[in-house]
Amino acid sequence: MVAIAILAMVVAAIYSTWTAILRASKVGLDAAAAAQRERVALRIMQDALASARLFSANWRWYYFAAENGDEATLSFVSHLPQWFPRAGKFGDYAVRRVTFSLEDGPDSQRQLVLRQAPLLMDFDQDEQEHPLVLVTNVKKLGFEFWDERRNDWFDDWQNTNTIPRLVRITLDLGSSSAYRSSWSRPPDEEVIRVVSVAATGVQQSWQMPNMPPGGMPMIPGQMPPGMVPGPGAPNPAGGQGVSK
C-alpha cells in the first residue's frame, strides 16, 4: 500500500509538471503569434503609407482621411507593389485606395481589416463582406499626424486634400485566451510606429502648368478671362494692347 501511494504521488507530480509545461508552451506560442501578426499589420500599413499618392486637382478621388475612436479608420490612395496583400486580385491596377478600419469580429473581438479598390472604383462585394483581416483581438488603434504649421502631433487630420509628413500609429492587442486563463497574465503593450511619408501632394499648378490659380486651363495665345493685355502686347482678340 505504501508503494502504491508513493507511485501515485510520483505520477501526480509528473502529470502536473507536464500540464504546466504544455500550458506554458501554448502561452508562449500564442504570444509569439500575436506579436508576429502585430508586426505584419504594422508593416503593411507602413508600406502602404510609404507609397501614398495625392493630386490636388483631383483631390476628391485622392483624399486622405482618418478617424480615431472605436471605429478608427485610415483611408488614402497608394501606388502599391506587386507583393502587397491581394495584389493578384487587382492585376495591373497598382494605384488603389486602401482603407484600414477597426471593426467587430467574431466572439465580440475587435479586428483590424484592410479593404482595397482600384482608383475611381468602389469596393466590390467581396471586399465589403470579406475584407482581409490583418490582426484580431485589437484593444486600441490610433493615428496621430504631424502638423508642420503648428509643429505638433494631432489626432485629427482635417486637410484631406494634403498628405501629412509623419503618421504615428498606435496598436494595442488584448491578451489572448491562454493569457486570460493563466495566473501569470502579462500586461498589454502598445506598439507605436512613426512612419515618414516620402510622397507629397502634387499641386494643381504642377499637374496643369497653364492652369491659373482657381481658373480654367490657358490656351496658348489666349489671355485668361478678365485680364487685359499690357502696353504693346498683342491682343488675341485682335489689335494691340492698351497703350498710354
ABEGO torsion letter per residue (X at the ends): XAAAAAAAAAAAAAAAAAAAAAAAAAAAAAAAAAAAAAAAAAAAAAAAAAABBBBAAAAAAABBBBBBEABBBBBBBBBBBAABBGAAAAEABABBBBBBBBBBBBGGBBBBBBBBBBBGBBBBAAAAABBBBABBGBABBBBBBBBAAAGBBBABBABAABBBABBBBBBBBBBBAAAAABAABBBBBBBBBBBBBABBBBBAAAABAABBBGBBBBBBGBBBBGBBBBBGBBBAAEEBBBBX
